[in-house]
């Protein structure tokens, strides 16, 4: 298993406390993938976001290193429930919010392995 970080700024952004559920989800992914590259962790944002709370509840990972990033998200969401009360909210999204396609990971205290 290889865990990489995009650059120095990203390394700094993940040197914050992680929510224990994010740690569990991230390790679950690392156990199944040979290579994981973190592209975004904590960010001070002016709007509510899992990237802007402590402990950290959101991470972005590079999607283009996987043959089918959408399939990886489907596998994550089949194995993890973000919140039983919000069954349509996923733990993994493959999207582009203006910074390029990536896999966005998010958790809350109610996140569970199915």
Contact map, one row per residue, 1 for C-alpha under 8 A:
111000000000000000000000000001101110000000000000000000000000000000000000000000000000000000000000000000000000000000
111100000000000000000000000001000111000000000000000000000000000000000000000000000000000000000000000000000000000000
111110000000000000000000000001000011110000000000000000000000000000000000000000000000000000000000000000000000000000
011111000000000000000000000000000011110000000000000000000000000000000000000000000000000000000000000000000000000000
001111110110000000000000000000000000111000000000000000000000000000000000000000000000000000000000000000000000000000
000111110110000000000000000000000000111000000000000000000000000000000000000000000000000000000000000000000000000000
000011111110000000000000000000000000001000000000000000000000000000000000000000000000000000000000000000000000000000
000011111111000000000000000000000000000000000000000000000000000000000000000000000000000000000000000000000000000000
000000111111100000000000000000000000000000000000000000000000000000000000000000000000000000000000000000000000000000
000011111111110000000000000000000000011110000000000000000000000000000000000000000000000000000000000000000000000000
000011111111111000000000000000000000000000000000000000000000000000000000000000000000000000000000000000000000000000
000000011111111000000000000000000000000000000000000000000000000000000000000000000000000000000000000000000000000000
000000001111111100000000000000000000000111100000000000000000000000000000000000000000000000000000000000000000000000
000000000111111110000000000000000000000111000000000000000000000000000000000000000000000000000000000000000000000000
000000000011111110000000000000000000000000000000000000000000000000000000000000000000000000000000000000000000000000
000000000000111111000000000000000000000001000000000001110000000000000000000000000000000000000000000000000000000000
000000000000011111100000000000000000000000000000000001110000000000000000000000000000000000000000000000000000000000
000000000000000111110110000000000000000000000000000001111000000000000000000000000000000000000000000000000000000000
000000000000000011111110000000000000000000000000000001111000000000000000000000000000000000000000000000000000000000
000000000000000001111111000000000000000000000000000000000000000000000000000000000000000000000000000000000000000000
000000000000000000111111100000000000000000000000000000001000000000000000000000000000000000000000000000000011101100
000000000000000001111111110000000000000000000000000000011100000000000000000000000000000000000000000000000110000000
000000000000000001111111111000000000000000000000000000000000000000000000000000000000000000000000000000000000000000
000000000000000000011111111100000000000000000000000000000000000000000000000000000000000000000000000000000000000000
000000000000000000001111111110000000000000000000000000000000000000000000000000000000000000000000000000000000000000
000000000000000000000111111111000000000000000000000000000000000000000000000000000000000000000000000000000000000000
000000000000000000000011111111100000000000000000000000000000000000000000000000000000000000000000000000000000000000
000000000000000000000001111111110000000000000000000000000000000000000000000000000000000000000000000000000000000000
000000000000000000000000111111111000000000000000000000000000000000000000000100000000000000000000000000000000000000
111000000000000000000000011111111111000000000000000000000000000000000000000000000000000000000000000000000000000000
100000000000000000000000001111111100000000000000000000000000000000000000000000000000000000000000000000000000000000
000000000000000000000000000111111100000000000000000000000000000000000000000000000000000000000000000000000000000000
100000000000000000000000000011111111000000000000000000000000000000000000000000000000000000000000000000000000000000
110000000000000000000000000001111111000000000000000000000000000000000000000000000000000000000000000000000000000000
111100000000000000000000000001001111100000000000000000000000000000000000000000000000000000000000000000000000000000
011100000000000000000000000001001111110000000000000000000000110000000000000000000000000000000000000000000000000000
001111000000000000000000000000000011111000000000000000000000110000000000000000000000000000000000000000000000000000
001111000100000000000000000000000001111110000000000000000011110000000000000000000000000000000000000000000000000000
000011100100000000000000000000000000111110000000000000000011110000000000000000000000000000000000000000000000000000
000000000100110000000000000000000000011111100000000000000011100000000000000000000000000000000000000000000000000000
000000000100110000000000000000000000011111100000001000010111000000000000000000000000000000000000000000000000000000
000000000000110100000000000000000000000111110000001110010110000000000000000000000000000000000000000000000000000000
000000000000100000000000000000000000000111111000001100000000000000000000000000000000000000000000000000000000000000
000000000000000000000000000000000000000001111100001100000000000000000000000000000000000000000000000000000000000000
000000000000000000000000000000000000000000111111101100000000000000000000000000000000000000000000000000000000000000
000000000000000000000000000000000000000000011111000000000000000000000000000000000000000000000000000000000000000000
000000000000000000000000000000000000000000001111100000000000000000000000000000000000000000000000000000000000000000
000000000000000000000000000000000000000000001111110100000000000000000000000000000000000000000000000000000000000000
000000000000000000000000000000000000000000001011111110000000000000000000000000000000000000000000000000000000000000
000000000000000000000000000000000000000000000001111110011100000000000000000000000000000000000000000000000110000000
000000000000000000000000000000000000000011111000111110011110000000000000000000000000000000000000000000000000000000
000000000000000000000000000000000000000001111001111111010000000000000000000000000000000000000000000000000000000000
000000000000000000000000000000000000000001000000111111111000000000000000000000000000000000000000000000000000000000
000000000000000111100000000000000000000000000000000111111000000000000000000000000000000000000000000000000000000000
000000000000000111100000000000000000000000000000000011111000000000000000000000000000000000000000000000000000000000
000000000000000111100100000000000000000011000000011111111100000000000000000000000000000000000000000000000000000000
000000000000000001101100000000000000000000000000011011111110000000000000000000000000000000000000000000000111000000
000000000000000000000100000000000000000011000000011000011111000000000000000000000000000000000000000000011110000000
000000000000000000000000000000000000011111000000001000001111100000000000000000000000000000000000000000011100000000
000000000000000000000000000000000000011110000000000000000111110000000000000000000000000000000000000001111000000000
000000000000000000000000000000000001111100000000000000000011111000000000000000000000000000000000000001111000000000
000000000000000000000000000000000001111000000000000000000001111110000000000000000000000000000000000011100000000000
000000000000000000000000000000000000000000000000000000000000111111001000000000000000000000000100000011100000000000
000000000000000000000000000000000000000000000000000000000000011111101000000000000000000000000000000011000000000000
000000000000000000000000000000000000000000000000000000000000011111100000000000000000000000000000000000000000000000
000000000000000000000000000000000000000000000000000000000000001111111000000000000000000000000000000000000000000000
000000000000000000000000000000000000000000000000000000000000000111111000000000000000000000000000000000000000000000
000000000000000000000000000000000000000000000000000000000000000001111111000000000000000000000000000000000000000000
000000000000000000000000000000000000000000000000000000000000001101111111100000000000000000000100000000100000000000
000000000000000000000000000000000000000000000000000000000000000000011111110000000000000000000100000000000000000000
000000000000000000000000000000000000000000000000000000000000000000011111111000000000000000000000000000000000000000
000000000000000000000000000000000000000000000000000000000000000000011111111100000000000000000000000000000000000000
000000000000000000000000000000000000000000000000000000000000000000001111111110000000000000011100000000100000000000
000000000000000000000000000000000000000000000000000000000000000000000111111111000000000000010000000000000000000000
000000000000000000000000000000000000000000000000000000000000000000000011111111100000000000000000000000000000000000
000000000000000000000000000010000000000000000000000000000000000000000001111111110000000000110000000000000000000000
000000000000000000000000000000000000000000000000000000000000000000000000111111111000000001110000000000000000000000
000000000000000000000000000000000000000000000000000000000000000000000000011111111000000000000000000000000000000001
000000000000000000000000000000000000000000000000000000000000000000000000001111111000000000000000000000000000000011
000000000000000000000000000000000000000000000000000000000000000000000000000111111100000000100000000000000000001111
000000000000000000000000000000000000000000000000000000000000000000000000000011111111001001100000000000000000001111
000000000000000000000000000000000000000000000000000000000000000000000000000000011111011011100000000000000111011100
000000000000000000000000000000000000000000000000000000000000000000000000000000001111111010000000000000000001011100
000000000000000000000000000000000000000000000000000000000000000000000000000000001111111000000000000000000000011000
000000000000000000000000000000000000000000000000000000000000000000000000000000000011111000000000000000000000000000
000000000000000000000000000000000000000000000000000000000000000000000000000000000111111110000000000000000000000000
000000000000000000000000000000000000000000000000000000000000000000000000000000001111111111000000000000000000000000
000000000000000000000000000000000000000000000000000000000000000000000000000000000000011111000000000000000000000000
000000000000000000000000000000000000000000000000000000000000000000000000000000000110011111100000000000000000000000
000000000000000000000000000000000000000000000000000000000000000000000000000010001100001111111000000000000100000000
000000000000000000000000000000000000000000000000000000000000000000000000000110011100000011111000000000011110000000
000000000000000000000000000000000000000000000000000000000000000000000000110110000000000001111100000000111100000000
000000000000000000000000000000000000000000000000000000000000000000000000100000000000000001111110000000111000000000
000000000000000000000000000000000000000000000000000000000000001000001100100000000000000000011111000011110000000000
000000000000000000000000000000000000000000000000000000000000000000000000000000000000000000001111100111110000000000
000000000000000000000000000000000000000000000000000000000000000000000000000000000000000000000111111111000000000000
000000000000000000000000000000000000000000000000000000000000000000000000000000000000000000000011111110000000000000
000000000000000000000000000000000000000000000000000000000000000000000000000000000000000000000001111100000000000000
000000000000000000000000000000000000000000000000000000000000000000000000000000000000000000000001111110000000000000
000000000000000000000000000000000000000000000000000000000000000000000000000000000000000000000011111111000000000000
000000000000000000000000000000000000000000000000000000000000011100000000000000000000000000000111101111100000000000
000000000000000000000000000000000000000000000000000000000001111100000000000000000000000000000111000111110000000000
000000000000000000000000000000000000000000000000000000000001111000001000100000000000000000011110000011111000000000
000000000000000000000000000000000000000000000000000000000111100000000000000000000000000000111110000001111100000000
000000000000000000000000000000000000000000000000000000000111100000000000000000000000000000111000000000111110000000
000000000000000000000100000000000000000000000000010000001110000000000000000000000100000001110000000000011111000000
000000000000000000001100000000000000000000000000010000001100000000000000000000000100000000100000000000001111111000
000000000000000000001000000000000000000000000000000000001000000000000000000000000110000000000000000000000111111000
000000000000000000001000000000000000000000000000000000000000000000000000000000000000000000000000000000000011111000
000000000000000000000000000000000000000000000000000000000000000000000000000000000111000000000000000000000011111100
000000000000000000001000000000000000000000000000000000000000000000000000000000011111000000000000000000000011111110
000000000000000000001000000000000000000000000000000000000000000000000000000000011110000000000000000000000000011111
000000000000000000000000000000000000000000000000000000000000000000000000000000111000000000000000000000000000001111
000000000000000000000000000000000000000000000000000000000000000000000000000001111000000000000000000000000000000111
